[in-house]
Amino acid sequence: MTQTIGSVMLDLEGTHLTKDDERLLQHPAVGGVILFARNVVDGTQVRELCADIRRIRPELLLSVDQEGGRVQRIQSGVTRLPSMATLGGLYQEDPETTLRIAKDAGWLLGMEMAACGLDLSFAPVLDVDTGVSSVIGDRSFGADPKRVARLGEAFIHGLHEAGMAAVGKHFPGHGGIAADSHLELPVDERSLDTLKATDLVPFTHLASQLDGIMPAHVVYSAFDSRPAGFSPSWLGMLRESLGFKGCIFSDDLSMAGAHEAGSPSERARAALDAGCDMLLVCNDREAAVEVLESCESLDCRRAAKLRYGRARPNLEALTALARWRRTHARLEALAAEGSS
C-alpha cells in the first residue's frame, strides 16, 4: 500500500523498546525504523520487537540491512546467506543456474524478513566492484556491470515473489572509489561517460523494477560538486532519465560523508530538497532529535512511494515449504564455502 507517512527513519537503543524510543516513535515526522545488530538476538525476538513497534505506530516502515555475506544483522533463527560475490563467481561458471539461485535467494530473504515482522531489507547491492572499494568489495555481484544487472534483476524478482520491496544501493555506484563514506566524503573523479558505461548500468536497467533506491554519500565531481544524496542533478536524473518512481532513501545522514551538508537539520533539508523521500538518521540520537525538531519547518510527511504491508508467514512454518528447504540448504552451503 502507499500512504503518507513521516520522512524520518530512526534506529533504536537495544533489543527492547525504551521509554525514549517509545516517545520518539510517536513523533509524526517518524516514518520508519531500521534495526542494527545491537537490536537483534534472533528472528523470533525481532518479530516481537517489530510487534511492539507496531502497537505504537502500525504504519511505520520497518527495515534492516540483511544483504548476505558480511552484512547480515539477523544471524540466528534465519538462513545464513552467502555474499553476492559468491553468486557472481558461480555465474561465470553457470549463468542460468546461478540466476535461479539468485532468484531463490531473494525469495527466501523476503519470506524470512517478512516472518521476522519487517517490511524490507536494504537489498540488493547494485554497486559494480572495480577492485578498489573495500567497503563494497564482496557485497557486489562483481566487476561486470551486465552481470550485476542480471543477478540483481533475478534477486529482485525473488523478493517480489515473496511480496517484499526491493531497495537498490548505492546510486549511482560506490564501487569505484577506495574511501569509505562512513568515515569520510569520497570523491569519484571518473567521467560521466565512464560512469554511464559501468556503475550506472545496473541502475539504468533496473530502475523501473526497484521499489526503493539509496544514493551514495559520494561526490562524482565530473557531474556535480555535491554528494549524490544531496544532488538535485543526480536524483533528477534518477527520476527523469531513468524513470524511477519509487522511494528514494537517503543513506545515513550521520555518516561522515554527509557532514559536508552542515548540521543534522541542514543535512535533512538538503536531502529533502534534492529529492529524497525518507531520511535515515542512525547511531546519533541527538542528531535524530534535532532533525525531528526541525521538521516543524520542513516538509517531513510525504507519500511513501513504496509498496509495503503484507501477510506475514511464521518463521517455523517456512520449514514446511519444499522451496525454502531446498534454497536454505543450498545457500547455507555456499555461505560456509565462502567463509572457509
Sequence and secondary structure as in RCSB ss.txt:
>XXXX:A:sequence
MTQTIGSVMLDLEGTHLTKDDERLLQHPAVGGVILFARNVVDGTQVRELCADIRRIRPELLLSVDQEGGRVQRIQ
SGVTRLPSMATLGGLYQEDPETTLRIAKDAGWLLGMEMAACGLDLSFAPVLDVDTGVSSVIGDRSFGADPKRVAR
LGEAFIHGLHEAGMAAVGKHFPGHGGIAADSHLELPVDERSLDTLKATDLVPFTHLASQLDGIMPAHVVYSAFDS
RPAGFSPSWLGMLRESLGFKGCIFSDDLSMAGAHEAGSPSERARAALDAGCDMLLVCNDREAAVEVLESCESLDC
RRAAKLRYGRARPNLEALTALARWRRTHARLEALAAEGSS
>XXXX:A:secstr
   EEESEEE  SSSS  HHHHHHHTSTTEEEEEE GGG S HHHHHHHHHHHHHH TT EEEE EEETTEES  
SSS     HHHHHHHHHH HHHHHHHHHHHHHHHHHHHHHTT SEE   B     S  TTTGGGSS S HHHHHH
HHHHHHHHHHHTT   EEEEET STT  S TTTS  EE   HHHHHHTTHHHHHHHTTT SEEEE S EETTT S
SBGGG HHHHHHHHHTS   SEEB   TTSGGGGGG SHHHHHHHHHHHT SBEEE S HHHHHHHHHHTTTS  
EEE  S        HHHHTT HHHHHHHHHHHHHHHHHH 
